[in-house]
């Protein structure tokens, strides 16, 4: 009878030791998968988790977005689903600061994460001046800002709408290169949260950097739109 407490103690101890080992192995794998330094151990581990999720589950194997090693840059993409930002982060060697619609920024359970990774909220129904100022300040600090200049989720079968001119303003005032990325192969097109869990054959098509010259905004926007909407 005296052996029963001892057996129980040994069993519980073995389970705890096993759980700790599994935890450390998992954390180590996430750290090895990390591809950008977010300035926080836990954010870096989330970066690793996202890269594993995108490459293994969504089968993303499109190479890295060609960002400058240092200094400001604008990354712009077409917007087909809620998975798009995760794919872009998984393909980036530097943290991306996204402009995010206010209603998405304030989603329950996501706001603290968006704040931690430096997202910039944008109110669709108001003048975006404050958001553009925050984005410009980030560029002046040498950060990489990412946005979807179509303004909302747009599918290829929809009539093309003019791009928001904020991207031209940021490119002109910051002098940052604009790197266009076209998102393709997403299974959950038109969806937001559920698109993250619908397995895809995701691809990112990369284009050479663009620079906006003074007085060339309309031509710049047309060229950018052709990159984001081409089949």
Secondary structure, 3 states (H helix, E strand, C coil): CHHHHHHHHHHHHHHHHHHHHHHHHHHHHHHHHCCCCCCCHHHHHHHHHHHHHHHHHCCCCCCCCCCCCCCCEEEEECCCCCCHHHHHHHCCCCCEEEEEEHHHHCCCCCHHHHHHCCCEEECCCCCCHHHHHHHHHHHHCCCEEEECCCCCCCCCCCCCCCCCCHHHHHHHHHCCEEEEEEEECCCCCCCCCHHHHCCCCCEEEECCCECCCCCCHHHHHHHHHHHHHCC
